[in-house]
Amino acid sequence: MGTDRRPSKRERTLAALVEHGLDLFERRGYDATTVAQIARAAGVTEMTFFRYFPAKEHLLLDDPYDPQLTAAIASQPSDLRPFVRAARGIRAAWRSLPEPETPIIRRRVRIIAQTPSLRGAMWRNTGNTERAIVEQLVADGASPDVARVAAASVLAALVAGLFLWAEEERTTLADAIERALDVIEADA
């Protein structure tokens, strides 16, 4: 007996919503695509779409990685300078992810990078992660001002690395993030 299992109906529906949403966003643009169009393309109702995503932007912005980033920063030695600690934590988190570099993630990041309204929404989403990083750095002795600047800087570098990777097919995600974080650590 194999351990392969068939995806559940919920998993198949989620995959269809994401795939059709990405296709429509790439063809028509994010702002010109409606939830109704995504639902229709996926063969479900709008109500079903909203059972999976509270809003259209969440199809692209839901990110399971933020808690892992904060935990990885917390695991770094507390005697490191806040910038270095945060940058090394981000590196450690990205190295530990099972599959951060997939075609779907590249497509998602590319659409976000090309859509001003999504870039703004992404930064709003990142606010919770930034606050958690600040709290961790302050708890370990950093001043609130230094912690805020360190958290904002490493997250900006991470986003810059993600956008670079999404736009340059020859670049690996790991390389793009490493290069972006090298800038932060070199100047820390």
N, C-alpha and C positions, 0 to 999 in steps of 0.2 A: 504494500500500500504506500502510495506517495503522500507527501505532506502538502502537496499543492491543494489549495482550496480555491473555490470559485469566489470571485468578489460578490459581496452581498448586493442586494438591490440598492441599498443606500450608497455603497461605494461606487456602483455603476452610475447612479444618478449624479453623484458629486463629480465624477470624472467627466460625464457628458456635459454638465453645466460648465465646468472649467474649460474643456476643450472647445466647445461651441462659443463660449464667451471670448476666449482668446482669438479664435478665428474671426469673429465679428469685429472685435476691437482692432485687429490688424487690418482688416479689409475696409471698415467704415470709419474707424477712429473710435476712441473710447466715448467721447461726448456725444457722438451721433448714434451710438448703440443704446437701445432700450432694454430694460429687463424683459419686457414682453418678447422682443426679438430673440433674446438668449433662451428664454423658456421654450418658445416655439421651436427653435432649432434643436433643442435638447429633447423635445417631445414631452415636455411637462408643462404644468400651469405656472402662472406667476406666483401663486400661493406656495407651490412647491419650491420655487426658487428661494423665496423668503424663509422657508424652513431651513435652508442651508446657509444663507447669507443674509444678514440684516439689511444690507444695502449693496448696490452694484459694485461699489469700490472694494468691498470686502472680498469679492471674487479674486482680486489681485493683491490686496493688502494683508489678508490674514497671514500671520507669521508665527509659527510655533517656536521660532528660534530665540526670541527675546529673553525668556526666562533662563535659557541656557547661557546666554551671554553674561547675564548678571551673575549667575552661579560661578562661571569660569573666572570672572574678575575677582569674586570673593575668595576663590581658591588660590590666588596669587599671594606670594609673601607680602605681608603688610608693611614691611620695611622698604619696599620699593617706592620710588616717587610715584605720585598718583597717575601721571601721564603714562609712565612705563608700565605700571601695574594694569591700567585699563587696556592699553594696547596689547600687552601680553595675554591678558584674559580673553580679549576678542580673538587673537590668534588661536589660542587653545580651544576656544569654543568652535571655531570654524574647522579646525583640524579634526574635531571629535564628531562632527555631524556625519550621519550615515551616507547621504547622497545630496550634498548641497548644490552640486553642479548637474542639473538636468535640463533638457531642452525646454520643459514647461517653465522652470524657474527663470531661465534666460529670457523666454518670451515675456513672462510677467514683468521682469525687471525692465526690459526694453520698452514695454508699453508705459510703465510708470515713468521712466526717464523721459519719454517723448510727450507726456501729457501734463501740462502745468497744474491742473486741478488735482491730479493724483500725486504729484510731487508734494504739494501742500498737505494733502491728506496723509501721505507717508510720514511727513515730519510730525504731524499731530500724533500719529500712532507711536512714533519713536519717543515721544515725550515721556511716556510711562517707563520705558527702558532707561531713559536718561535720568529720571528721578530715582529709580532703583539703584543705578550705578552711583549717583551722588550720595545717596544714603549709605551705601556700603563703604565708599571711600571716606566719608565723614566719620562713620563708626570706627574706622581704623586709624583715625587721627588726622586726616587731611582737613584743611580749613574749608568751609563751605564754598568760598570763591574759587579756590584751586580745584576742588572736586567738580564744581559746575563746568569750569572751563575744560578740565580733563575729559569729563563725560561727553560734553558736546563735541569736543575735538575728535575723539576716537570714533564716535558715531558718524560724524561728518566724513571722516576718512573711510569708514566702512561703506557708507553710501557711495562715495566717490569710486571706491574699488568695485562695488557692485555695478554701477553704471558703466564704468570702463569695460568690465567683463562683458556686459550685455551688448555693448556696441562693437567690440573687437573680437571677431570669431577666433582669432589665433591665440587669444589670451585665455589662460585657465583662470577659474575663479580664485583658486589659491594664490596664484601669482599676482593677480590684480589686487587682492586684499593685502597680501604681503607688501607690495610696493606702496600702497596707500598708507599702511601702518608704519612702514619704514620712515616715512616723512615725519610722522608724529614722534616716533621714538628718537630720531636723529636730532630733533629740535627740543626734546624734553629736558 
